[in-house]
Amino acid sequence: MKKTILALTILAMPLAACQTAEQNAALGAVSGAALGAAVSSKEDRTKGALIGAAVGVAASTLIGPATTPGQCYYRDANGRRFIAAC
């Protein structure tokens, strides 16, 4: 079950690249919460989901929509931010 949730979360993240900032943040929060709950222990599942949601929202602001339609912000391996087609 945990592997399925993890795989679905990872596969869903690229789909949010060119949406509004609110939709991107919401998808980041949901994905992060699912991933946090999946990898945490039974006793800390709620705490893991909350931390995962916070990290997901933060991550969604790093890779998000640009102001030009059809263009998105990305980060390269060195942390530099650039705009390219979605």
C-alpha positions in Angstrom: 0.0 0.0 0.0 2.8 2.4 0.9 4.6 1.8 -2.3 1.4 2.4 -4.3 0.8 5.7 -2.6 4.4 6.7 -3.1 4.3 5.8 -6.8 1.1 7.7 -7.4 2.4 10.8 -5.6 5.6 10.8 -7.6 3.7 10.4 -10.9 1.2 13.1 -10.0 3.7 15.9 -9.3 4.7 16.6 -13.0 1.0 17.0 -13.9 0.8 20.1 -11.7 3.5 22.0 -13.4 1.3 24.4 -15.4 -1.7 25.2 -13.2 -2.6 28.1 -11.1 -0.6 28.7 -8.0 -3.4 27.7 -5.7 -4.0 24.4 -7.5 -0.3 23.8 -7.5 -0.1 24.4 -3.8 -3.1 22.2 -3.1 -1.7 19.3 -5.1 1.7 19.8 -3.3 -0.1 19.7 0.1 -2.2 16.6 -0.8 0.8 14.8 -2.3 3.0 15.7 0.6 0.4 14.6 3.1 -0.1 11.3 1.4 3.7 10.7 1.2 4.2 11.8 4.8 1.5 9.5 6.1 2.8 6.6 3.9 6.4 6.7 5.2 5.6 7.4 8.9 5.0 4.9 11.6 1.5 4.0 12.8 1.8 6.1 15.9 3.1 9.2 14.0 0.9 9.0 10.9 -0.9 12.3 11.6 2.3 14.1 12.4 3.9 12.7 9.2 1.0 13.8 7.1 1.1 17.4 8.5 4.9 17.6 8.0 4.5 16.2 4.5 1.8 18.7 3.6 4.0 21.6 4.7 6.9 20.3 2.7 4.7 19.7 -0.3 3.4 23.3 -0.3 7.0 24.6 0.0 8.1 22.4 -2.9 5.2 23.5 -5.0 6.4 27.1 -4.8 9.8 26.2 -6.1 8.4 24.6 -9.3 5.3 26.5 -10.3 3.5 28.3 -13.1 5.1 31.3 -14.8 3.0 34.3 -15.8 3.2 33.5 -19.5 0.7 30.8 -20.6 2.4 27.6 -21.6 5.6 28.5 -19.7 6.6 27.1 -16.3 9.4 27.7 -13.8 11.8 24.9 -13.2 15.0 24.5 -11.2 18.1 22.8 -12.6 20.5 20.6 -10.6 22.5 23.6 -9.4 19.3 25.3 -8.0 19.1 28.0 -10.7 15.5 28.9 -11.7 14.6 29.1 -15.4 11.4 29.3 -17.5 10.7 26.7 -20.2 7.7 25.3 -22.0 5.5 23.0 -19.9 
